[in-house]
């Protein structure tokens, strides 16, 4: 009788999941923050989307991409180098660099041959960024993985991305459907973090507090505030906020002039200037609201109702306190505008812009000297 030899032990690698290392290469500031959040959730998202046959691991690197404006090709080249020189199987770059083409706003660029993708965060808009980024990166990774037979256009069309007419045979661009420039502008403002203007301009804030104190302590300001109607008071508030914004832009050379611009087109230069105006405007509004909060607390603590009533000539109610607070804050905002002139340009840009815009302004400054 023939002996049947028992089968040898099964190869433990035969049924084990294939491991894929995804690299996230991110600009500092907002892109690095989103990359940190994405690195925690991406493996589970990819496992659910692709299946259990792949074990996903994510590594993230914060890289400033020095002196790489305005050529996004250099960002792709740097990611290619990472894929070649490290254990990464594919790389996704996250940047706050807006990408424009002849027909609109480019959201994503991919090179399947190099297993590299570039995502422009401003193209995703100003809200729900983590969710929108996750929705884009998950199909992107599936497209870049050579073992997954995925059609890039079909995968990305599901998340609202349409292919750009080919211009580079190696790199394919994709646009988001809808009002791309409005979304891009919102994304640029979000990347610039306008709410940090309050804590970034310490000299201006000190001047603003001093100006508000003048409005709190002088009864003639109370009388003026309570005598103003809603429209006139609103106009005064808008004028004060506008004065702060204009002073910051003009005095610290935030406006990008044609002769000093690194923009590749007039449309791009206008877009960047619009981003500056809205960023500084939003920051000035936050500055005013923060000042109102501080001033309102001070008015409530310092000014008794009976004393306010005696000064304005009628019983003092909550509306009178609101008007006094607003008028004192207007004075403080104007004083803050003057005080911002004492800030150096670097401090203002750090308070106004994200990393890449700061680097871009430094580059323009160096070349104009």
Secondary structure as UniProt FT lines:
FT   TURN            12..14
FT   STRAND          18..26
FT   TURN            28..29
FT   HELIX           30..50
FT   TURN            52..53
FT   STRAND          54..62
FT   TURN            66..67
FT   HELIX           72..85
FT   STRAND          90..95
FT   STRAND          99..101
FT   TURN            102..103
FT   STRAND          104..111
FT   TURN            112..115
FT   STRAND          116..120
FT   HELIX           121..124
FT   HELIX           129..144
FT   TURN            146..147
FT   HELIX           152..157
FT   TURN            158..160
FT   STRAND          161..163
FT   STRAND          172..176
FT   HELIX           180..192
FT   HELIX           194..196
FT   HELIX           197..200
FT   HELIX           202..217
FT   HELIX           219..227
FT   HELIX           230..251
FT   TURN            252..253
FT   HELIX           258..260
FT   HELIX           266..302
FT   HELIX           305..312
FT   HELIX           318..340
FT   TURN            341..342
FT   HELIX           345..352
FT   HELIX           355..368
//
